[in-house]
Structures are given as C-alpha cells and as structure tokens.
C-alpha cells in the first residue's frame, strides 16, 4: 500500500520507499533520519503565503527562463525568456497552470523561490553560519512570475517579472558583484553576520513592459552584455508551456487549446500534436532527452512521447502512462503539476481537488524506463499547516543517494524532502 501521512502530521523524507513522518515541523526528526545519511538538514523556510494567495496565485503562469546547456558557446552566454499577451477568454485557465516558483542551484545546495508578488527568497544551506534566508526585492522587480539559476554562471539568479528580467548575483567582502553601467542596483536583505549579500546587477527590459513568463507569444534572445533582446515571433503564439530537452536537441511548446508542438533545434522545424485530455499542465524530459512526459488538465493518465530516431528526426509516438490511483484513491479528475528528477527514477505530481483524505497532497512515484515508462506509487507528501496545498515544486539532484523535492505550500512554508532510495549507497 502507498504511504499516506495522517492528517495533522507532516512528511519528513523518504527512505527506501517508506515515508518518515513527524507530528510537526522540526529539524530534530530530520537530523535523526536523513541528516545522518546526507550530512545536512534542509530546514523549512517560512514566507508570507497570504501575499501569494491574494495577489499572485490568481494569476499564476507556467514557465521557466530557459537553461542553455547543450547549446553553442554563443547561446551559452545568452539568457532566454518568454513573454506573452493573454487573451481575456483564456484568463480563467491561469489558476490551473504551474507557477515556476521553486529553483535549486544546479551545482550548489542553494534554494530560491517566489515568496511574494515582488519578492524572491534565497536560502543557502552550504553557509553554516547563516540560518536565515535572504529576501531579494527592488522597485524594478514587480509581479514576479518565474525564476531560474544561470546554469554555468556561479551564484547568479534570473527573476522574470513585469517589464523584464532582474539578474541577481552573490557578492563577497573584497569581491563585489559587477553591476552593469547605468543600472540602479539593490541589495537583498540578509541576516546579520553573513559574509555574503545579493546584489541586483542588471535589468533586461522587455519591449513595451511585457511580463516575462512561459505563457508566450514571442521568443526573445537576450544579449546580456548589451541588456537588450531580439524577439522571434514565427509560430510561437498563444503558448502556455515550454521546455528544452536536456541535450538542447528538442524544444517543446504547448498551447491553451490542447495542441502542442515538438521542435527540433537544428533547422527549427516542428510537428503539431493534439490531445483529448485537455491542455498540457506539465511537461518533463527524461534524463537522456529521448522522451517527454506530459500531464493534462482533464485526465489522470499522463502521456509519454518517445522518439523513434536520433535528432533532428521528429518521428515520435505518444503513449499513455496509467496513473489510475490518482482517480481511484483521491477522487481527482486531472493532473495539476508534475516534476521528474534528473535520474528519471522519481516523479512528483499534484492533482485537482481530491477527497478529504487526499486533498492537497503531492504524490510520489517510482519510475522505470525499459524502454517504456512504468510507474509505481510510493506514497503521498503532506505539508504543514491547515489544509495546505502545493503552489510549486521542483527537484534538486545534488546527492547520489537520491533527489531532494522542494515544495512551496499555501500555508507559508517552503519544505524540502530528501527521497533516499539508492540503498547500496547508504552508510
């Protein structure tokens, strides 16, 4: 039977398909369980969830500032973002889409998440002297929709908001971050005694003050050195979701009407697809970029697109992946958000509604690819507080023993859950 944390308790971690629980949020339980294995405790980070609930959740968008891995040296130096104009008839769909509000640094144990309409919170778990997070905010950073760490640029964070992208970098005593000429800089609020502070070093302004999000009607390549962007508008209108493959060979886009497109990035040709299960609510690539897993708004069955040939071929097949427990156990009728860890072995998903016992949980699956996808439900993660629901979540893949799943809960906590399942690596 899948693990289910009782109402009133909270999930701590997974250890070999068993979820450890506690009566309340506490670092003590974490130290006694996964702390002994990983050598670190990921303390929960509080934030003002009422700001998000009242001003931002009603206008959530799905998206991400793009990773540049697998691209050319020139593209590696560019940040990529997406902007959109949303027709009024589609505005009601926004509450169902994934807010890209949680991001782990690719190479360090540093977590960033959207903590308010104009705020981003950064928690550095590698700095043992700093227990409190740093809050990043400025007059230029309004209506935050998305954030992402620069893949190979040290401690640099891009924050997509209304009017463009704010770029923050870590500064150190004697080694302050370089601010682009003409940019009015701001420093993040951090705890006393910290030797590190965060500085806003650049603002990439979008044309006409458009919002930066993955709900896109144009594709812009940003020249970071010049602080300007060039929009490319061919065939990229009305987009609700987008993501690069890990190798950069393919590019996925989805639209509000339920159609979605696979692009190959050699000649930038595409193939259209459609679904009877509603519009795409989540899309995650497997580690090798050979397949992509899709969630749909009106279905508890996910779809997996498998490529039958090597890039740049677009020959592919869409196959169903059954997640029948979501309907039978929870009473839900559709997938809300999905996240797949970099090893391809753990999948997290949230769902619409649900009965009293299962409402507001995050389901965790063991995934096998041989070569088709098979899924086994491990259990459900329950957050802290009164009737919490997941606002956003993502994986951190910095440990050999398994990934870390971080979830921003509506109750005002960002909690991290180690999923430890590689038993031959445990001490």
Secondary structure, 3 states (H helix, E strand, C coil): CCEECCCCCEEEEEECCEEEEECCCCHHHHHHHHHHHHCCCCCCEECCHHHHHHHCHHHCCECCCECCCCCCHHHHCEEEEEEECCCHHHHHHHHHCCECCEEECCCCCEEEEEEECCEEEEEECCCCCCCCCEEECCCCCCCCCEEEECCCCCCEEEEEEECEEEEEEEEECCECCCCCCCCCCCECECCCCCCEEEEEEEEEECHHHCEECCCECEEEEEECCCCEEEEECCCCCCEEEEEECCCCCEEEEEECCCCEEEEECCCCEEEEECCCCCCEEEEEECCCCCEEEEEECCCCCEEEEEECCCCCCCCEEEEEECCHHHHHHHCCCCEEEEEECCCCCEEEEEECCCCCCCCCCEEEEEEEECCCEEEEEEEEECCCCCCCCEEEEEEECCCCCCCEEEEEECCCEEEEEEEECCHHHCC
